């Protein structure tokens, strides 16, 4: 059972904005594509062509078996269920760097 604590501190490589899932019946594998949140002011696309990597976007592609996906989903559910402390002012989650609280006029908490 995968219930050991995560190594901390956890430092992100990038924040995920768009997630894509695909199943390959021939290899019986699941493909998960995760694209970083765009730094531009443009809205996030409804569809991304992850096979076109000509831009400078960060994309993580993972191929896993259905049993690995099941184990990952159980672990992720446990981690997410543990939650983060809520902000006492706005109720939003506070990450390790604090957060910009809209009820405190954008001051970090």
N, C-alpha and C positions, 0 to 999 in steps of 0.2 A: 504494500500500500504506500502510495506517495503522499506522506503527510509530514515530511520534514520541513522545518522553517526555511523560507527563502533566504538566500544570501543577501545581506544588506550592507551598505545602502544600495538600492536599486537605481541605476542610472539609465535613463532611456537613451537609445540611439536616435529615435525619432518618434513622433506621435502619429498614430495611425488615424487616417481620415476615411479611407475607403477600403472595404474588405470584399474580396471575391472568393467564392467557393466553387469547385468543380470536382466531378467524380469521373475517373477514367475507368471504364468497364473492362478494358483490355488488361491493364496492370492492377486493377482493383485497388487503386490508391486515390486518396483525396488530395487535391491541390488547394492550398490556401494562399492567396495573394493579398498582401497588405501594403497600401500606399500611404506615404506620409501626408500629413496635413499640409496643404499648400501655403506658402508664405505670402502669396499674392493676394490681392483684394478680391480676385475673381471668386465666384461661388464654386464649390466642389462639383465636379462633373457627375452626372447620373451613371455614366459608363466610362470605364477606363480600359484602354487596350494595353494590357500588361505585356503583350508580345512586342509592342513598339517602345523600346527603351531608349529612344533617341534623345529624349529630354534629360534634364538633370534631377528628375524626381527620385526619391528613395523608395524602392519597392523590395519587400521581402517575400520570397516565394518558398513555400515549404510543401514537400510531398510526404504524406504520412499514410499509414495503413488505417483501416477502420478501427482496429483495436487500439492503436496509438491515439487516434482521435477521441475515442471514448475515454481513455485514461486522462488525456489532456482536458477534456470537457469537465470531468469530475474534479480534477485539481483546480481548474479555473473557477468553477462554481464555489469551491471552498474558499479560495483566495478572495473572490469578489464578495462572497457572503460575509467575510470578516470585516469588510468595509473600511472606510477612513472616517476620522472624527468629523462630525458636522460643524460648520461655522455657527457660533452661537447667535449671529446676527441674521444671516440669510439662509442657513440650513444647507448650503452647498458643501461638497466634500473639500477638506483641506489636505493638499498634498504636502510633501516634505519641504517644498519651497514656499508654503503658504498659498494664499489665493487672493485674487483681486475681488474684494467683496463689494457687490453693487450697493448694498445698504450702507456701507461705510464710505461712499463716494470713491470707490476704487482703491482705497488704502489696503495694503497687504496686511493680512491677519496671520 
